[in-house]
Amino acid sequence: MSVFFAQQALKKENGTDDPNVTPRSVRKVAMLGGGFMGGGIAAVTAAKAKLPVRIKDINDEGVRGALGYVRRVL
């Protein structure tokens, strides 16, 4: 039961104790690291949240791999 109540409390958590804080809407997403996981997160973000995603990696091969994965998924 304690796990259930902890999960319910976390759903209401906004990261601060200030009741006047409201979250801002997300308009675009940047993904650092274009590996398999980065490509998957980018694909889900684009498909489900309908947000533009920019992928940044240390080299072009990582970005190409992530974009290839996104193309296959979508």
C-alpha positions in Angstrom: 0.0 0.0 0.0 2.9 2.4 0.7 4.2 2.0 -2.8 0.7 2.8 -4.2 0.4 6.0 -2.0 3.9 7.1 -3.0 3.1 6.7 -6.7 -0.1 8.7 -6.2 1.8 11.5 -4.4 4.4 11.7 -7.1 1.7 12.2 -9.7 0.9 15.5 -8.0 4.6 16.5 -7.6 5.6 19.6 -9.5 9.2 19.8 -8.3 8.7 22.7 -5.9 6.9 23.6 -2.7 5.8 26.9 -4.1 2.0 26.6 -4.9 2.2 29.5 -7.4 4.5 27.7 -9.8 2.8 26.4 -13.0 4.5 24.4 -15.6 5.3 25.9 -19.0 4.1 24.1 -22.2 6.8 22.2 -24.2 7.1 23.4 -27.8 10.2 21.6 -29.0 12.6 18.9 -27.7 16.4 18.5 -28.0 17.8 15.0 -27.7 21.5 14.8 -26.7 22.9 11.5 -28.0 21.6 9.9 -31.1 22.2 6.3 -30.3 19.5 3.6 -30.2 17.8 5.1 -27.1 18.1 8.7 -28.4 16.5 7.7 -31.7 13.7 5.8 -29.8 12.9 8.8 -27.6 12.9 11.1 -30.6 10.5 8.8 -32.5 8.1 8.5 -29.6 8.2 12.3 -28.9 7.5 13.1 -32.5 4.8 10.5 -32.9 3.0 10.8 -29.6 3.6 14.4 -28.5 3.6 15.8 -32.0 6.7 18.0 -31.1 9.7 18.8 -33.3 12.8 17.0 -32.1 16.4 18.1 -32.7 19.1 15.3 -32.3 22.6 16.3 -31.3 25.5 13.9 -31.1 29.3 14.0 -30.9 29.5 12.9 -34.5 27.4 12.7 -37.7 27.2 8.9 -37.6 25.2 9.1 -34.3 22.8 11.5 -35.8 22.4 9.5 -39.0 21.8 6.3 -37.0 19.1 8.0 -34.9 17.4 9.5 -37.9 17.5 6.2 -39.7 15.8 4.6 -36.7 13.1 7.3 -36.5 12.4 6.8 -40.3 12.0 3.1 -39.8 9.7 3.5 -36.8 7.6 6.2 -38.3 
